[in-house]
Structure formats: C-alpha cells, structure tokens
Amino acid sequence: MAQALPELERELPAVPTSASFWRGASMQALIEQQNVRPVNDFGALLGGWPDDESVDDFIHTVRESRQLYLAEVEDE
C-alpha cells in the first residue's frame, strides 16, 4: 500500500502557490464573479414536482429505487 502513495500523489493537481488563492473572497466579490442574480420566482427553485403525484407516491418511488439499487449492488 505504501508503494501506491507516490503514484496517487502524481495524479493530484498541483497545490496553488499564489497567496491570493488562499485568501477568501468577499460575498460581494463572489456575487460579481459568478454573475448571481436575486431569485424573483421562488417556485422556480422547487423544480418540477408533478401536480398529480402525492407525497406517498414520491416516498414509494424513492424506496423502490433504493431497493433496486441495493439489489444491484449485492449482485456485484
């Protein structure tokens, strides 16, 4: 295992040496860099929850999906 460490280290990206990398940007600077805008429509953040799908249907689907995933993992 100790022999694998140098190989893994070669695959890592170089550590930034610039001091500016290690300084945190202010919230305002991040907003400007990322071109963030206020949310005008909160509903847009909710995604596409179907009107005809109940919470119970959603929970059933999530549980079913998890069971299928676990069955696939056990088969490997």
Rosetta silent file (secondary structure, phi, psi, omega in degrees, C-alpha in Angstrom):
SEQUENCE: MAQALPELERELPAVPTSASFWRGASMQALIEQQNVRPVNDFGALLGGWPDDESVDDFIHTVRESRQLYLAEVEDE
SCORE:     score description
SCORE:     0.000 S_00000001
   1 L     0.000  -36.982  179.577    0.000    0.000    0.000 S_00000001
   2 L   -63.533  -27.110  179.484    2.862    2.397    0.742 S_00000001
   3 L   -72.160  -26.308 -178.891    4.055    1.900   -2.824 S_00000001
   4 H   -74.581  -24.608 -175.706    0.747    3.187   -4.212 S_00000001
   5 H   -58.148  -49.719  178.694    1.051    6.528   -2.425 S_00000001
   6 H   -58.993  -36.511  178.823    3.666    8.090   -4.774 S_00000001
   7 H   -65.463  -41.907  178.199    1.568    7.021   -7.769 S_00000001
   8 H   -66.499  -38.052  179.962   -1.541    8.632   -6.281 S_00000001
   9 H   -64.343  -33.669  178.534    0.385   11.790   -5.436 S_00000001
  10 H   -65.803  -28.950 -178.269    1.453   12.149   -9.075 S_00000001
  11 H   -81.155  -14.411 -179.163   -2.220   12.177  -10.098 S_00000001
  12 L   -73.306  146.630  175.303   -3.114   15.015   -7.723 S_00000001
  13 L   -68.076  155.400  179.153   -3.318   18.548   -9.114 S_00000001
  14 L   -64.747  145.850  177.801   -0.529   20.921   -8.149 S_00000001
  15 L   -78.217  126.206  179.268   -1.083   22.934   -4.981 S_00000001
  16 L   -60.265  132.413 -179.362   -1.620   26.609   -5.843 S_00000001
  17 L   -98.978  -12.197 -179.796    1.296   28.674   -4.595 S_00000001
  18 L   -70.121  130.907 -179.657   -0.284   32.069   -5.136 S_00000001
  19 H   -63.096  -29.436 -178.732   -1.268   33.685   -1.838 S_00000001
  20 H   -64.997  -26.501  178.156   -4.411   35.098   -3.448 S_00000001
  21 H   -63.045  -37.284 -173.855   -5.736   31.548   -3.876 S_00000001
  22 H   -85.743  -11.046  176.807   -5.767   31.020   -0.123 S_00000001
  23 L   -85.452  135.095  178.471   -7.484   34.309    0.730 S_00000001
  24 L   -74.710  142.729  176.859  -11.244   34.118    0.877 S_00000001
  25 L   -84.744  150.906  176.738  -13.222   36.362   -1.428 S_00000001
  26 L   -71.075  161.204  178.782  -15.888   38.630   -0.015 S_00000001
  27 H   -59.047  -42.129 -179.975  -19.518   37.780   -0.646 S_00000001
  28 H   -62.624  -41.188  179.097  -19.833   40.776   -2.965 S_00000001
  29 H   -63.756  -41.843  178.317  -16.787   39.663   -4.977 S_00000001
  30 H   -63.647  -41.411  178.522  -18.227   36.153   -5.368 S_00000001
  31 H   -59.257  -44.612 -179.341  -21.581   37.574   -6.472 S_00000001
  32 H   -68.200  -41.747 -179.213  -19.868   39.667   -9.134 S_00000001
  33 H   -64.816  -38.165 -174.294  -17.589   36.833  -10.316 S_00000001
  34 H   -96.121    1.099  178.204  -20.451   34.349  -10.605 S_00000001
  35 L    53.538   46.411 -179.173  -22.990   36.812  -12.012 S_00000001
  36 L   -78.689  139.266  178.373  -25.564   35.837   -9.369 S_00000001
  37 L  -123.053  153.406  177.775  -28.971   37.475   -9.519 S_00000001
  38 L   -63.093  151.814  176.719  -31.767   37.582   -6.924 S_00000001
  39 L   -82.915  121.332  178.915  -34.488   34.970   -7.167 S_00000001
  40 L   -95.083  -24.504 -177.894  -37.699   36.602   -8.358 S_00000001
  41 L  -127.113   99.224 -178.540  -39.799   33.435   -8.536 S_00000001
  42 H   -58.683  -33.068  179.672  -39.407   31.113   -5.553 S_00000001
  43 H   -59.038  -27.614  179.209  -41.444   28.479   -7.369 S_00000001
  44 H   -65.445  -24.571  179.687  -38.643   28.133   -9.908 S_00000001
  45 H   -79.259  -16.916 -175.587  -36.448   26.682   -7.151 S_00000001
  46 H   -78.160  -15.994  178.894  -38.924   23.924   -6.386 S_00000001
  47 L    81.959 -159.942 -174.337  -38.298   22.060   -9.595 S_00000001
  48 L  -106.849   60.252  176.682  -40.834   20.028  -11.479 S_00000001
  49 L   -69.900  119.525 -178.496  -42.902   18.256   -8.853 S_00000001
  50 L   -64.076  137.476 -179.697  -45.846   16.812  -10.794 S_00000001
  51 L   -63.390  -30.172 -176.203  -49.227   18.086   -9.618 S_00000001
  52 L   -90.734    5.936  179.735  -50.732   14.613   -9.845 S_00000001
  53 L  -104.131  121.279  179.736  -48.044   12.921   -7.699 S_00000001
  54 L   -81.099  166.841  176.489  -48.762   12.669   -3.990 S_00000001
  55 H   -62.207  -38.695  178.706  -46.120   12.654   -1.286 S_00000001
  56 H   -61.912  -40.399  176.692  -46.926    8.991   -0.680 S_00000001
  57 H   -62.544  -41.808  179.782  -46.248    8.212   -4.344 S_00000001
  58 H   -62.260  -48.184 -179.702  -42.938   10.042   -4.115 S_00000001
  59 H   -61.342  -42.185  178.055  -41.870    8.157   -0.969 S_00000001
  60 H   -59.599  -44.761 -179.726  -42.881    4.857   -2.572 S_00000001
  61 H   -63.574  -42.535  179.068  -40.803    5.652   -5.664 S_00000001
  62 H   -62.962  -47.000 -179.747  -37.753    6.617   -3.586 S_00000001
  63 H   -63.032  -42.583  178.872  -37.962    3.427   -1.506 S_00000001
  64 H   -62.024  -42.629  178.952  -38.454    1.279   -4.586 S_00000001
  65 H   -62.396  -41.692  178.767  -35.458    2.911   -6.263 S_00000001
  66 H   -64.210  -41.763  179.469  -33.291    2.287   -3.200 S_00000001
  67 H   -63.388  -42.273  177.920  -34.309   -1.370   -3.068 S_00000001
  68 H   -62.505  -41.239  179.017  -33.458   -1.833   -6.744 S_00000001
  69 H   -63.288  -46.233 -179.871  -30.080   -0.175   -6.202 S_00000001
  70 H   -61.663  -38.231  178.170  -29.308   -2.376   -3.191 S_00000001
  71 H   -64.305  -39.829  178.373  -30.238   -5.480   -5.180 S_00000001
  72 H   -65.824  -41.401 -178.909  -27.864   -4.438   -7.979 S_00000001
  73 H   -66.079  -39.731  179.865  -25.020   -3.767   -5.536 S_00000001
  74 H   -66.191  -29.908 -179.574  -25.490   -7.144   -3.845 S_00000001
  75 H   -74.055  -18.769 -176.470  -25.294   -8.900   -7.230 S_00000001
  76 L   -74.863    0.000    0.000  -21.870   -7.416   -7.991 S_00000001
